[in-house]
Amino acid sequence: MPSEKIGDYEIEFTGVAMPDGDGWAAHLTIVGPSPNPMHRNITFTEQRVAVETVFPDAAAAEAEARRIGVEMLEAPAPTNGAP
């Protein structure tokens, strides 16, 4: 599974063959910092992203999962309703 370190986080992205064999799905996992180097702090468990899209090959699915992971990490943090 390809991965990339972005700041304190690591994204893992992959293409997974569809069960019917007709295309590929984009899957993403995000791992956050952990005080214990022997423990992975999964902040976004592996799941399918871009759920309405079936990709023609694994590379296209991986590229979309990576794009979504980067976008999630670069999004501004929620402000809990504060302006």
C-alpha angles and dihedrals in degrees: 000000000000116000139184133196114229113180108305092341135080123209122204116197132179146161115242122198113245113248092243090052092241105123139319136288125216115238127189137188125182120201119196133201118290131195088222114063089204092059127072114216103211106202096171113028118221109281142145115274127189084036096181094054127082112195125216094229143008093257093058091048091049092049092053093046089050092049091051092047092051090046091051092052094045095049114109114263115257114262097207092241096312114133 
